[in-house]
Amino acid sequence: MTIYIGNLSYKATEEDLKSVFEDYGAVKRVVLPTDRETGRMRGFAFVEMTEDASEDKAIENLDGADWMGRTLKVNKARPKEGGEGGGGIRNDKY
């Protein structure tokens, strides 16, 4: 399972998140997506932990918590919907 963290401070780092989530168990991975054009954080992150029970405990304790001046939205990440990218302009005339 992957945890989604929304309403995240733009100042948060992977190490900051790892430190917070390690209070609930071992962290496997932290992903902080950035905007492709600006390189700026997008205000959300994903955390994977080694045990489901740890993830459930982290969600229960951190959802709605005030952290770095923001109220966190923490829940189970939903699977990505839609296709596998693409998105270019289609032009059949050429």
N, C-alpha and C positions, 0 to 999 in steps of 0.2 A: 504494500500500500504506500501511496505517496500522500504527504500532507501539503495542502495549499495554505499559504499565509498571505492574506490580502491586507490592504491599507497600511503597507509597510513604509517606514521612513526611508527617504531616498539616501540617507546617510548610513543605513545598515549595511554591514559587510557579511560575507560568508562566515567569517570567524565569529561575529556577533551572534548570528543565528545559531551556529553550532554550539556556542557556549550556553545559550538559553535552552536549547533542546536537549543538551547533554544532562540537564538536571532530571530528565525523565528516562534516560537510557542512552545507549550507544547510537550515534548518528552515522549512517552509512554515506549519505551524500547531501549536499546543499547546492541548489541551483538558483541563481539570481539573474533572471532574464534582463537583457538590456535592449534598448532601442537600437536598431541597426544603423540608423542615420546619425543619431546624436551620441550613441554610446552611453547614454544616461540610463540609470535603473528605471524599470517600469513600475515599481511600487508594489510588486508581489514577488513571492519566492516559492520554491518547493523544497521540502525536506523529506528524506527517506531515512527511516530508522531500522535497526536490525531486527526488532521484535514488534509485532502488532500490538501487544499489550502496552508497550512504551509509547507507541504512536497514539493509541486511544487515550492514554493518560495525559499526554502533551496537549492533545486537542481539547480535552475536558478542562484542563487548567489554564490554557493560554487563549482560548476563544473569548474575545471581549476584554482581554487584559490591556492595560495601558502600558505601552512600551515605546520609548524614545519619542514621547509626546503624541503617539497615535494609538487609537483603539484597534487592536488586531482582530482580523477575521480569520479564524483558523478552522479548517475542516478537511475531510478527506477529499483529495483531488478527484475530479471527474475525468473520465477518459477524454482525450482530445477528439472532437467531432470533426467530420469533414474528410476531405481527401488528403493526399500526401503532398501538399504544396502545389507547385505549378504556378498558376496565377498570372502568367504573362499575357500579353495581348495576342489574340488570335487573329490572323489575317490570312484568309484563304485565297486572296487575289494574287499573291506573288509566289 
